[in-house]
Amino acid sequence: MNIGSTEIKPTKIVCIGRNYLKHAKELNSPVPTEPVFFVKTINTLITDEKPIIYPRILYENEEFNRVDHEVELAFILSKKCKNISSDEAFDYIQGYSIFLDMTARKMQIFDRNKNLPWYRSKNFDTFSVIGPRIVPPNEIEDPHNLKIELLLNGKTQQSSNTSYMIFKIPEMIEYLSSFLTLEKGDIIATGTPSGVGPIQPGDVIKASIEKIGTITHEVILED
């Protein structure tokens, strides 16, 4: 797939959960003492202002009818890595982009309360959005000091700074690569700040990160 003018071939999308203190608190979740991660599959991934599809199976079921937006800073791996120390981490980053991690929130809570995996709530088609481009590291002096925000129908819902990440990018790479072989092109999403909330068909999401740009995506109901 192309992100702007750059072609990548990710094998997986790895997301860091609860990586902002206020977001952990708004979910009534414990603050992690080490990175919490989960994997999203490639069927979820879209870019180029393609629409976010609201699944009909959620829309027509009151028990599960809620999908939330979560804006995040993402980075893309430049080469394969395993067991990488935090001191080496930035040598493995191709660049940075904006990421939307869409979540079927009621389904996630339902599954979590039953001690079930919540894989399905994260992996509907179009539930991972990336763009508008990949910004090389030499254009971003400090990825841990970037304004990040999301507007829903023109109203600000999320507004923060990546400085509030609990775990920084070198820690993420060291931790993840101790469990997984990360491949060239893999996407790592670094967590969302507070302010997550529901979307509906017909909504327009605009997500921005300083020095990267803005992505705009309409939400449509599945045919």
Protein Blocks (a to p, Z undefined) as FASTA:
>chain_A
ZZhjbccddfbdcddehkbfklmmmnopacdfbdcdddddfklpccehiacdddfklmmm
mklnccddddddddddfbdcehiafklmmmmcgbdcdddddddfklmmmmmmnopafklm
mmgghiaccdjbdcdfklmmblklccddddeehiafbdcdfklpmbdfklmmmmmmmmpc
cdehiacdebjaehiacddehiacddddehkbpcdddddddZZ
